[in-house]
Amino acid sequence: GGWSGTKSSTGGTEQSVTLTTDTAFILVCVNQSGQSGMVQASVVVDEVFLPLNTYYISPTGNDSNQGSLEKPWRTLERAFDKSKPNHVIGGNTLYLREGIYRVDQDKFDKTVKLASYNGTASQSTVISGYQNEKAKIYLSENVTSGWNKYTGRSGAGIYYLDWRMYLQQNQPVFYNGAYAWNSVPQAVFVDDTTPVILQQVNANKTSDNIRGGERAWMKSKSLRTNQDDMVAGDFYYETDPVSPNYGKLFVWLPDNTDPNSRKMEIPLDFNIAFNGSWLKFQNLTFRYSGDVWGFSVTGQNNVIDGIDSSYNAYTGLDGVCTNCLVKNSIFNWGGNAGAYLRGAGTIYDNNIFDHNNFRLFPGGSSCGGMKLHPGVEGAGKLGISNMTVRNSTFSNTFGCISLWFDWMEDGLLVENNTFINNTVDLSFEVTDGTAEKPNIVRNNIFKDTHKIGRVFTELIPQIEVKSSKYTHIYNNLFYNSSLGVLMMRTENPTGGGGNEPERAFLQNNQAFNNIFVNVSAPLMMMRNSTDGKSVGNVSDYNLFWGGNVSEDIGVWELAPFNGQNWE
């Protein structure tokens, strides 16, 4: 049993068959008259392709292999290719051996995105690095040759690459194919023990070239305009079709080395996107994604454990994932944000978010350590409830909010986190808790803001509650900042182009049992109004120690305290 077909042979010729089930088999030899007898024979099985429960891929593997530990495949695309008799299905485990993997986006979209690999509550589908090995998925183009010395500036260590020609020759799908809409470099990295990030000159120019100018509000990184203004550590891409340098990518490495001798990584919009349930991703590293997400998980009941998705041009993790768990993971040096993954009932536990928004998107846009937003516009409020962020560290966020809940619902919990050296640590914007399920901030440490001010125009809050309801802030430590907690509402009727709800409400928010040490303005709360839109906002039983409240704070209408705050 188990043969994929019937094979016969005469005259001692060699025949091959494929075994597709793990069963015993018997070789029966029959002569030409149909009689059996004692025949000396041997069977050599060159390859046995059996459906397995566990598969392996390796940078040194081959996609014609069987996917075993001894003979692994080479690519993720082969592992999920359902046109093959053996491939990853629901409940299987796929191990990635140590090394660097790159994506063939067209094949990935035609295999992995079309595959069926849902696990179950008792048997998840697992995609994991093997044991303690470092499996790295690079979502970029590795360019180690073809860089030419730029002679337009004497003494400058500037080199250039004809990026459009490179794409035409090496990645035509990004030159004039399905993915050409976003092939403009938005970041340049040098792959090293600690990756080097080059700073972009005239970022507004390239942002106008993506998605029809959708991100034209992106802040420039400098007043410099082109390659002739570059300094060491910069890169510049020319997007002007009438320029003689059109399509050229200019770089000047910080140590003045020749990029032909370095591992230059140019992000493209490669992305690893999974959509399913009961999936588990663990012990994987993602690097150098382009101007969309690099790693995305959508669905329900999925687990992301021990992932390092850092040094990405935009963000390290995205997706809408219900009842999912993200734990023990690192999201550092995201060009826009560390993570965007959100979903009802989803938990972030014991993660690190550091040095995000290095491309300096302005604070009024989506950016930060983690921005949580439903992500669906035009259909009224579609907020997400019951998310938890706990036991995590948010640090060194550049010019944006470190943890940002925007247009969310009730039951949100932020507890036992540490916020260090950010601009705004935590924001609840147009986020509506309820009396039954308030949004809770408790037992966190908020320490050191980027900008310590002593006048009103310089005050940067550690927590801001904007046009929100039922936010309860208690048992937290605030240390060394200009402003502790800010509660305010805006008078503009809607936001988000008319898709978001009215912002003129600030109701039933509380700050109590907190400690403020060396905070210039511990609490600033908009006065309760007579129109019913700003009511029930109170502070109580807080301890203030140190700080120096500026006289300019008087321009605000502060809600009166309840008489139990200690100074």
QUIKADA-V940771 format. One record per residue. RES is the residue in three letters. OMEGA is omega in whole degrees, -180 to 180 (* if undefined). NEAR is the number of other ideal C-beta (glycine too) atoms within 12 Angstrom. Layout:
res=RES omega=OMEGA near=NEAR
res=RES omega=OMEGA near=NEAR
This chain:
res=GLY omega=174 near=11
res=GLY omega=179 near=19
res=TRP omega=-180 near=22
res=SER omega=178 near=18
res=GLY omega=179 near=12
res=THR omega=180 near=9
res=LYS omega=177 near=18
res=SER omega=-177 near=14
res=SER omega=173 near=18
res=THR omega=175 near=12
res=GLY omega=175 near=9
res=GLY omega=179 near=11
res=THR omega=-177 near=9
res=GLU omega=177 near=14
res=GLN omega=178 near=18
res=SER omega=178 near=18
res=VAL omega=178 near=23
res=THR omega=178 near=21
res=LEU omega=-174 near=26
res=THR omega=174 near=22
res=THR omega=-175 near=18
res=ASP omega=-179 near=15
res=THR omega=174 near=13
res=ALA omega=177 near=10
res=PHE omega=-178 near=18
res=ILE omega=176 near=12
res=LEU omega=179 near=19
res=VAL omega=-180 near=18
res=CYS omega=-177 near=20
res=VAL omega=179 near=15
res=ASN omega=-174 near=13
res=GLN omega=178 near=12
res=SER omega=179 near=7
res=GLY omega=-180 near=9
res=GLN omega=178 near=11
res=SER omega=180 near=14
res=GLY omega=179 near=13
res=MET omega=-178 near=8
res=VAL omega=175 near=13
res=GLN omega=-176 near=9
res=ALA omega=175 near=17
res=SER omega=179 near=10
res=VAL omega=176 near=19
res=VAL omega=179 near=12
res=VAL omega=-179 near=17
res=ASP omega=180 near=15
res=GLU omega=176 near=21
res=VAL omega=-177 near=29
res=PHE omega=-178 near=28
res=LEU omega=170 near=23
res=PRO omega=-177 near=24
res=LEU omega=171 near=31
res=ASN omega=-179 near=21
res=THR omega=179 near=26
res=TYR omega=-177 near=42
res=TYR omega=167 near=39
res=ILE omega=-177 near=43
res=SER omega=175 near=33
res=PRO omega=177 near=24
res=THR omega=-179 near=16
res=GLY omega=-179 near=29
res=ASN omega=-177 near=20
res=ASP omega=173 near=26
res=SER omega=177 near=18
res=ASN omega=-177 near=28
res=GLN omega=177 near=33
res=GLY omega=179 near=42
res=SER omega=178 near=25
res=LEU omega=-179 near=21
res=GLU omega=-178 near=16
res=LYS omega=-175 near=26
res=PRO omega=170 near=34
res=TRP omega=-179 near=38
res=ARG omega=-168 near=27
res=THR omega=172 near=33
res=LEU omega=-178 near=44
res=GLU omega=178 near=31
res=ARG omega=-176 near=35
res=ALA omega=-176 near=40
res=PHE omega=-176 near=37
res=ASP omega=-175 near=31
res=LYS omega=174 near=21
res=SER omega=179 near=14
res=LYS omega=-178 near=25
res=PRO omega=178 near=20
res=ASN omega=-180 near=36
res=HIS omega=-179 near=33
res=VAL omega=174 near=41
res=ILE omega=-178 near=28
res=GLY omega=179 near=26
res=GLY omega=178 near=26
res=ASN omega=172 near=33
res=THR omega=175 near=32
res=LEU omega=178 near=47
res=TYR omega=174 near=34
res=LEU omega=177 near=40
res=ARG omega=-174 near=33
res=GLU omega=177 near=24
res=GLY omega=-177 near=22
res=ILE omega=177 near=25
res=TYR omega=176 near=39
res=ARG omega=-170 near=30
res=VAL omega=164 near=38
res=ASP omega=-168 near=26
res=GLN omega=-179 near=36
res=ASP omega=178 near=19
res=LYS omega=179 near=25
res=PHE omega=-179 near=32
res=ASP omega=-178 near=25
res=LYS omega=-180 near=19
res=THR omega=-174 near=28
res=VAL omega=-178 near=35
res=LYS omega=180 near=26
res=LEU omega=-177 near=20
res=ALA omega=175 near=33
res=SER omega=-174 near=22
res=TYR omega=179 near=38
res=ASN omega=172 near=25
res=GLY omega=177 near=30
res=THR omega=179 near=18
res=ALA omega=-179 near=16
res=SER omega=-177 near=10
res=GLN omega=179 near=19
res=SER omega=167 near=31
res=THR omega=-172 near=40
res=VAL omega=173 near=31
res=ILE omega=-165 near=43
res=SER omega=164 near=33
res=GLY omega=-176 near=32
res=TYR omega=179 near=26
res=GLN omega=-179 near=15
res=ASN omega=-180 near=13
res=GLU omega=-178 near=20
res=LYS omega=176 near=21
res=ALA omega=-175 near=35
res=LYS omega=177 near=32
res=ILE omega=-179 near=37
res=TYR omega=-177 near=36
res=LEU omega=-172 near=44
res=SER omega=177 near=41
res=GLU omega=-179 near=38
res=ASN omega=-175 near=29
res=VAL omega=-176 near=35
res=THR omega=177 near=19
res=SER omega=178 near=17
res=GLY omega=178 near=25
res=TRP omega=-178 near=31
res=ASN omega=179 near=22
res=LYS omega=177 near=21
res=TYR omega=-175 near=28
res=THR omega=-178 near=14
res=GLY omega=179 near=21
res=ARG omega=-179 near=20
res=SER omega=176 near=10
res=GLY omega=-180 near=13
res=ALA omega=179 near=24
res=GLY omega=-175 near=27
res=ILE omega=174 near=37
res=TYR omega=179 near=37
res=TYR omega=177 near=38
res=LEU omega=174 near=36
res=ASP omega=-172 near=25
res=TRP omega=-180 near=38
res=ARG omega=178 near=28
res=MET omega=179 near=20
res=TYR omega=180 near=30
res=LEU omega=-180 near=30
res=GLN omega=-177 near=18
res=GLN omega=-171 near=16
res=ASN omega=-180 near=23
res=GLN omega=-176 near=32
res=PRO omega=179 near=19
res=VAL omega=176 near=27
res=PHE omega=179 near=33
res=TYR omega=-180 near=24
res=ASN omega=-179 near=14
res=GLY omega=-173 near=19
res=ALA omega=-175 near=17
res=TYR omega=-175 near=27
res=ALA omega=-177 near=21
res=TRP omega=-178 near=21
res=ASN omega=-178 near=32
res=SER omega=-179 near=37
res=VAL omega=-180 near=39
res=PRO omega=176 near=46
res=GLN omega=176 near=44
res=ALA omega=174 near=45
res=VAL omega=-180 near=49
res=PHE omega=168 near=41
res=VAL omega=-177 near=34
res=ASP omega=-179 near=28
res=ASP omega=178 near=18
res=THR omega=166 near=7
res=THR omega=-176 near=13
res=PRO omega=178 near=31
res=VAL omega=179 near=31
res=ILE omega=174 near=36
res=LEU omega=-179 near=42
res=GLN omega=-173 near=30
res=GLN omega=174 near=43
res=VAL omega=177 near=33
res=ASN omega=-178 near=31
res=ALA omega=180 near=41
res=ASN omega=-178 near=28
res=LYS omega=-180 near=29
res=THR omega=179 near=38
res=SER omega=176 near=36
res=ASP omega=-174 near=21
res=ASN omega=-179 near=30
res=ILE omega=177 near=29
res=ARG omega=176 near=19
res=GLY omega=178 near=11
res=GLY omega=-178 near=15
res=GLU omega=-176 near=17
res=ARG omega=-178 near=31
res=ALA omega=179 near=20
res=TRP omega=-178 near=19
res=MET omega=-175 near=35
res=LYS omega=174 near=28
res=SER omega=180 near=25
res=LYS omega=-179 near=35
res=SER omega=174 near=21
res=LEU omega=-179 near=13
res=ARG omega=-169 near=24
res=THR omega=-176 near=21
res=ASN omega=-174 near=31
res=GLN omega=-179 near=33
res=ASP omega=177 near=22
res=ASP omega=-174 near=21
res=MET omega=170 near=36
res=VAL omega=180 near=27
res=ALA omega=-178 near=20
res=GLY omega=-178 near=26
res=ASP omega=164 near=34
res=PHE omega=-180 near=49
res=TYR omega=177 near=44
res=TYR omega=-178 near=41
res=GLU omega=-177 near=33
res=THR omega=-176 near=29
res=ASP omega=-176 near=19
res=PRO omega=-178 near=11
res=VAL omega=179 near=9
res=SER omega=175 near=17
res=PRO omega=178 near=14
res=ASN omega=-178 near=26
res=TYR omega=178 near=20
res=GLY omega=180 near=28
res=LYS omega=178 near=31
res=LEU omega=-178 near=45
res=PHE omega=177 near=41
res=VAL omega=174 near=48
res=TRP omega=-175 near=38
res=LEU omega=-175 near=33
res=PRO omega=-178 near=22
res=ASP omega=177 near=16
res=ASN omega=180 near=19
res=THR omega=178 near=21
res=ASP omega=-179 near=22
res=PRO omega=176 near=38
res=ASN omega=179 near=19
res=SER omega=-177 near=15
res=ARG omega=178 near=27
res=LYS omega=-178 near=27
res=MET omega=-180 near=38
res=GLU omega=-180 near=38
res=ILE omega=-178 near=43
res=PRO omega=166 near=49
res=LEU omega=-177 near=44
res=ASP omega=165 near=42
res=PHE omega=175 near=43
res=ASN omega=177 near=39
res=ILE omega=-175 near=44
res=ALA omega=177 near=34
res=PHE omega=180 near=41
res=ASN omega=-179 near=24
res=GLY omega=-178 near=35
res=SER omega=180 near=29
res=TRP omega=174 near=29
res=LEU omega=178 near=42
res=LYS omega=178 near=37
res=PHE omega=-177 near=46
res=GLN omega=173 near=32
res=ASN omega=179 near=32
res=LEU omega=177 near=42
res=THR omega=176 near=39
res=PHE omega=-177 near=48
res=ARG omega=161 near=44
res=TYR omega=176 near=48
res=SER omega=-175 near=47
res=GLY omega=-169 near=40
res=ASP omega=165 near=41
res=VAL omega=177 near=35
res=TRP omega=174 near=38
res=GLY omega=-177 near=49
res=PHE omega=-175 near=44
res=SER omega=177 near=40
res=VAL omega=179 near=46
res=THR omega=180 near=30
res=GLY omega=-178 near=31
res=GLN omega=176 near=25
res=ASN omega=179 near=29
res=ASN omega=-179 near=41
res=VAL omega=174 near=36
res=ILE omega=-169 near=47
res=ASP omega=175 near=30
res=GLY omega=179 near=28
res=ILE omega=170 near=42
res=ASP omega=179 near=35
res=SER omega=-174 near=47
res=SER omega=180 near=39
res=TYR omega=177 near=42
res=ASN omega=-177 near=54
res=ALA omega=-179 near=50
res=TYR omega=-180 near=47
res=THR omega=-176 near=48
res=GLY omega=-177 near=51
res=LEU omega=-180 near=53
res=ASP omega=177 near=41
res=GLY omega=173 near=37
res=VAL omega=-168 near=31
res=CYS omega=-176 near=41
res=THR omega=179 near=24
res=ASN omega=180 near=24
res=CYS omega=-178 near=40
res=LEU omega=175 near=36
res=VAL omega=-175 near=47
res=LYS omega=173 near=27
res=ASN omega=-173 near=22
res=SER omega=-175 near=38
res=ILE omega=178 near=37
res=PHE omega=-176 near=51
res=ASN omega=173 near=39
res=TRP omega=170 near=40
res=GLY omega=-178 near=51
res=GLY omega=177 near=48
res=ASN omega=-178 near=47
res=ALA omega=176 near=47
res=GLY omega=-177 near=57
res=ALA omega=175 near=51
res=TYR omega=-175 near=44
res=LEU omega=-177 near=46
res=ARG omega=179 near=46
res=GLY omega=180 near=39
res=ALA omega=177 near=27
res=GLY omega=-178 near=24
res=THR omega=-176 near=41
res=ILE omega=167 near=34
res=TYR omega=-176 near=45
res=ASP omega=173 near=26
res=ASN omega=179 near=24
res=ASN omega=180 near=40
res=ILE omega=176 near=36
res=PHE omega=-173 near=47
res=ASP omega=175 near=32
res=HIS omega=177 near=37
res=ASN omega=-173 near=48
res=ASN omega=-179 near=45
res=PHE omega=175 near=40
res=ARG omega=172 near=40
res=LEU omega=167 near=29
res=PHE omega=-177 near=38
res=PRO omega=-175 near=25
res=GLY omega=179 near=29
res=GLY omega=-180 near=21
res=SER omega=176 near=27
res=SER omega=-179 near=37
res=CYS omega=174 near=41
res=GLY omega=175 near=48
res=GLY omega=176 near=52
res=MET omega=177 near=50
res=LYS omega=-177 near=42
res=LEU omega=-174 near=47
res=HIS omega=-179 near=39
res=PRO omega=176 near=32
res=GLY omega=179 near=28
res=VAL omega=-177 near=17
res=GLU omega=167 near=17
res=GLY omega=-177 near=13
res=ALA omega=-178 near=14
res=GLY omega=-176 near=16
res=LYS omega=-180 near=26
res=LEU omega=-171 near=23
res=GLY omega=-178 near=36
res=ILE omega=-177 near=35
res=SER omega=170 near=33
res=ASN omega=172 near=26
res=MET omega=179 near=42
res=THR omega=172 near=37
res=VAL omega=-174 near=45
res=ARG omega=172 near=29
res=ASN omega=-175 near=25
res=SER omega=179 near=37
res=THR omega=176 near=36
res=PHE omega=-174 near=48
res=SER omega=169 near=35
res=ASN omega=176 near=31
res=THR omega=-176 near=45
res=PHE omega=165 near=37
res=GLY omega=-179 near=31
res=CYS omega=-178 near=40
res=ILE omega=-175 near=45
res=SER omega=175 near=54
res=LEU omega=-167 near=51
res=TRP omega=172 near=46
res=PHE omega=-175 near=43
res=ASP omega=175 near=41
res=TRP omega=-177 near=38
res=MET omega=-176 near=43
res=GLU omega=-171 near=35
res=ASP omega=176 near=29
res=GLY omega=178 near=30
res=LEU omega=-178 near=47
res=LEU omega=175 near=32
res=VAL omega=-174 near=45
res=GLU omega=173 near=29
res=ASN omega=177 near=24
res=ASN omega=175 near=38
res=THR omega=178 near=34
res=PHE omega=-175 near=45
res=ILE omega=169 near=31
res=ASN omega=175 near=28
res=ASN omega=173 near=43
res=THR omega=167 near=42
res=VAL omega=-177 near=41
res=ASP omega=-170 near=50
res=LEU omega=180 near=51
res=SER omega=167 near=49
res=PHE omega=-177 near=46
res=GLU omega=-178 near=43
res=VAL omega=-175 near=39
res=THR omega=-168 near=45
res=ASP omega=167 near=38
res=GLY omega=178 near=34
res=THR omega=178 near=22
res=ALA omega=-180 near=16
res=GLU omega=-178 near=12
res=LYS omega=178 near=22
res=PRO omega=172 near=32
res=ASN omega=-167 near=45
res=ILE omega=173 near=35
res=VAL omega=-174 near=48
res=ARG omega=172 near=30
res=ASN omega=178 near=22
res=ASN omega=173 near=37
res=ILE omega=177 near=32
res=PHE omega=-170 near=43
res=LYS omega=172 near=32
res=ASP omega=171 near=29
res=THR omega=180 near=39
res=HIS omega=-168 near=29
res=LYS omega=179 near=24
res=ILE omega=-176 near=26
res=GLY omega=178 near=25
res=ARG omega=173 near=22
res=VAL omega=-171 near=21
res=PHE omega=-175 near=22
res=THR omega=-179 near=15
res=GLU omega=-176 near=21
res=LEU omega=179 near=36
res=ILE omega=-176 near=39
res=PRO omega=170 near=41
res=GLN omega=170 near=52
res=ILE omega=172 near=50
res=GLU omega=175 near=45
res=VAL omega=-172 near=46
res=LYS omega=175 near=39
res=SER omega=-176 near=38
res=SER omega=-176 near=47
res=LYS omega=173 near=40
res=TYR omega=171 near=33
res=THR omega=-177 near=47
res=HIS omega=-176 near=40
res=ILE omega=-177 near=49
res=TYR omega=177 near=29
res=ASN omega=178 near=24
res=ASN omega=174 near=38
res=LEU omega=176 near=34
res=PHE omega=-174 near=42
res=TYR omega=168 near=30
res=ASN omega=177 near=28
res=SER omega=178 near=42
res=SER omega=-177 near=37
res=LEU omega=-179 near=42
res=GLY omega=-177 near=49
res=VAL omega=176 near=48
res=LEU omega=173 near=44
res=MET omega=-176 near=42
res=MET omega=173 near=35
res=ARG omega=178 near=36
res=THR omega=-176 near=22
res=GLU omega=178 near=18
res=ASN omega=-169 near=17
res=PRO omega=-178 near=17
res=THR omega=175 near=20
res=GLY omega=176 near=25
res=GLY omega=177 near=29
res=GLY omega=180 near=9
res=GLY omega=-177 near=15
res=ASN omega=-178 near=20
res=GLU omega=-179 near=32
res=PRO omega=179 near=28
res=GLU omega=-176 near=24
res=ARG omega=-171 near=29
res=ALA omega=-179 near=26
res=PHE omega=171 near=35
res=LEU omega=-167 near=42
res=GLN omega=168 near=32
res=ASN omega=174 near=28
res=ASN omega=-174 near=43
res=GLN omega=171 near=38
res=ALA omega=-176 near=43
res=PHE omega=178 near=29
res=ASN omega=177 near=23
res=ASN omega=176 near=37
res=ILE omega=179 near=31
res=PHE omega=-179 near=38
res=VAL omega=180 near=26
res=ASN omega=176 near=26
res=VAL omega=-174 near=43
res=SER omega=179 near=35
res=ALA omega=-174 near=38
res=PRO omega=-176 near=43
res=LEU omega=172 near=46
res=MET omega=-175 near=38
res=MET omega=176 near=43
res=MET omega=-178 near=33
res=ARG omega=174 near=22
res=ASN omega=-173 near=24
res=SER omega=180 near=21
res=THR omega=-179 near=8
res=ASP omega=178 near=14
res=GLY omega=-178 near=13
res=LYS omega=178 near=24
res=SER omega=-175 near=32
res=VAL omega=171 near=22
res=GLY omega=-179 near=26
res=ASN omega=-172 near=41
res=VAL omega=170 near=32
res=SER omega=-174 near=36
res=ASP omega=172 near=24
res=TYR omega=175 near=22
res=ASN omega=179 near=34
res=LEU omega=178 near=27
res=PHE omega=179 near=27
res=TRP omega=180 near=21
res=GLY omega=-178 near=19
res=GLY omega=-177 near=29
res=ASN omega=-176 near=21
res=VAL omega=-178 near=28
res=SER omega=178 near=23
res=GLU omega=-178 near=12
res=ASP omega=180 near=19
res=ILE omega=-179 near=27
res=GLY omega=179 near=13
res=VAL omega=178 near=14
res=TRP omega=168 near=22
res=GLU omega=-178 near=19
res=LEU omega=174 near=26
res=ALA omega=179 near=30
res=PRO omega=175 near=17
res=PHE omega=-176 near=24
res=ASN omega=176 near=18
res=GLY omega=-177 near=12
res=GLN omega=174 near=16
res=ASN omega=-174 near=28
res=TRP omega=178 near=19
res=GLU omega=* near=18
